[in-house]
Amino acid sequence: MIEPLLTIPAQSELPDSEPKTLVEGAYRQLRRDIIEGRLAPGSRLRVEHLKDFYNVGAGTLREALALLVSDALVVSQEQRGFRVTPISLADFEDVTHTRVLLETEALRQSIAHGDEAWEAELVGSFHRLTRAEEKLAADTPSSANEWEQRNRAFHEVLISACPSAWIRYFVGIMNQQSERYRRLTLLNPVLPRDVHAEHTAIFDAALARDAGRAAQLLAEHIVLTLTTMRQLPQEIFRNAGN
């Protein structure tokens, strides 16, 4: 079987491994700053300014930006350079529905093919996520970033036994997009929500090999973020690139 040429490493691996090239290092830094909102949605990315900030050459930075275009985190504007991809409620609705389609199918396949090693990894990732959620509830420093990393890792492990590399790849793209929006809900909580209970229910169903229930719970979990997003003031989206 020929594996697809996927150039982007698994997201959960990014914080723990050293970049192999200058391009990869610049890509990681830019990606992090876009997802965490330091580079605002819709803002122009001027190579002549950013190359000094990230301490890389113009060519290296352009290559990193090209990778981010393939992630749909950056938009190339022909002769006008690059911009951070804008955000909107309509876009997040599209991202959410696409993510539900892909990730629930990936979870079904992962449960069908997962072995004892997958189960052990799932238990470990859930334990680490639980600790991060405890810190988030206590509002400890850097808790949001740690929670995002552990949440991402948990969702990746859930589908890691899915045999389709393409499904896993596109789920990763959708999760990157979701993370940009999810951070807005963390900063602007509007609906009471027990995310830990949601994760626990998904974990229990997956470990019990109940693919139907696990997929249903995962879909509800993903859609609830969209429900929360719809409650946010619309000026959040209008002002995101200012």
WOQUI-V205290 format. One line per field, one symbol per residue. ss: DSSP state (H for helix, E for strand, L for the rest). burial: I if it has 16 or more other C-alpha atoms within 10 Angstrom, else O. A space follows every 10 residues. Layout:
ss=???
burial=???
//
This chain:
ss=LLLLLLLLLL HHHHLLLLLL LHHHHHHHHH HHHHHLLLLL LLLEELHHHH HHHLLLLHHH HHHHHHHHHH LLLEEELHHH LEEELLLLHH HHHHHHHHHH HHHHHHHHHH HHHLLHHHHH HHHHHHHHHH HHHHHHHLLL LLHHHHHHHH HHHHHHHHLL LLLLHHHHHH HHHHHHHHHH HHHHHHHLLL LLLLHHHHHH HHHHHHHLLL HHHHHHHHHH HHHHHHHHHH LLLLHHHHLL LL
burial=OOOOOOOIOO IIOOOOOOOO OIIIIIIIOI IIOIIIIOII IIIIIOIOOO IOOOOOIOOI IIIIIIIIIO IIIIIIOOOO OIIIIIIOOO OIIOIIOOII OIIIIIIIII IIOIOOOIIO OIIOIIOIII OIIOIIOOOO OOIIOIIIII IIIIIIIIII IIOOIOOIII IIIIIIIIOI IIIIIOOOOO OOOOOOOOIO IIIOIIIOIO IOIIIOIIIO IIIIIIOIIO OIOOOOIOOI IO
//
